[in-house]
Amino acid sequence: MAWSLNGSKPIYLQLVEEIRRRVITGDYLPGSHVPSVRDLAGEAAVNPNTMQRALTELEREGLLENQRTNGRTVTEDTEMIAQQKRNMAETEIRECLERMQKLGISAEEMISMIQKIEQSEQKPNEQ
């Protein structure tokens, strides 16, 4: 899986967001093992200490659990994962609304545009 890191914010925070996204989307299932610090750091092309910091933050949040001798696993608390998903979706929506407002598009116009796009994308699938 590709890691798209940039200079917009600290690398470890981008790593936290990407791993959180992988848990939320089911790439890392509840109760499953997470790759090792070294494996993830190599995959993301970052320093292992930076990856360790990101994983420690996710442990602090409760999304990951450290099994000492058995590595890290994803929490089995599916409600926590669902709440993280809702939080991430709300953040994305707020950012999108802000960008649309800068373009002079109201929330109502945006909703209408989304509905039109959704309808046009459903039509080819219905055939």
N, C-alpha and C positions, 0 to 999 in steps of 0.2 A: 504494500500500500504506500502511496506517495505521501510524503510529508512536505507541505508547502509552508515553509517558514520564511518570514520576512523581517525587516527592521522596524516594523510599526510598533511593536511592544516587546517586552523581554521574552527571550527564547523559551525559558522554562514555563511561562504562562501560555505560550502557544502550544507547547508540548502537553500541558495539562488539558487545554481545550481539545486537542486532537485525540488524546486518549479517552477523555470524557465522551467525545463524539463516537468513538469506536465502541464504547460500552453501550451508549444509548441506541445506536443503530444495530446492535447485536453482533458486531464483529468479535467482541469479547462477551461471551454469554455469562449470565449470573452463575457464580460458583466455579467458573473456568479459570485456568492458570493464565497469567499474563506473562509474555516473554520476559526474559531476564533483562536487567539494566543494560548489560553489555550488548545484548541482541537488539534491544530497542534503540540504544544510542547509535549503534552501527547502522541500523535501518534509517534513522533520522539524520545521520551524519552530524551528531553533536557529541560533546564531551560527556562521558558517563556520569560525571558529577552533576551536570545540568539535568540529565535524565533522572538521576536519583532524587534531585530536588523536586522535580515534577511529580514523581511517583509518591514521594513522602507527602506532598500537598494533597494528593488524591486519597491517601490513607487517612490523613487528618480529617478530610471531608467525610470519610466513611465509605467512599465508592470502591476503594480497594482495601484488602486486608492482607497483612503480612503474616505468613504462616511459618515464620522463622526458618526452619530447615527445609520447608517445602516451597519456598518462593511466595509470590503474591498471587492472590486470587481476586476475582471480581466479587463484590458483595452479592449475597443471595436475596437481599432486600429489594424486591422488584418494585415496591412502592417508591423507594428512594430513587431508583433509576427512572421511574415514570415522572417523578417530580423534577428531576434533573432535565428530563426531556422537555417538560412544560416550560421550565425556566429558560432553557436554550431557545425554544421556539418564541417565547415572548421577547427575548433579547433581539432575535433576528427580526421580528415584526417591528419592534420599536425603531431599530436602525433603518429598516426599509421605509417606514413612515417618515422618519426624519429626512431621508434622501428625497422622497417624493415631495415633501413639503418645500424643500429647497428648489424643486423644479416647478413649484406652483400647483401641484396636484393635491387635491383634498383627499381625505380618507374615503369619502363616498365614491369619488372618481376612481380611486385605486381599487376599491372593492368591485366596482363595475368592470374595470379592466381585467381583474383576476377572474371574475366569473366568465367573461367573454373568452379569455384565453383557455380556461378550463373546458368550456363547451367546445371550442374549436379543436382541442386536443382529444376530446372524447369521441368526436364524430368519426375520425379515421378508424378507431378501434371497434366501433359498432358495426362496421361493414362486414 
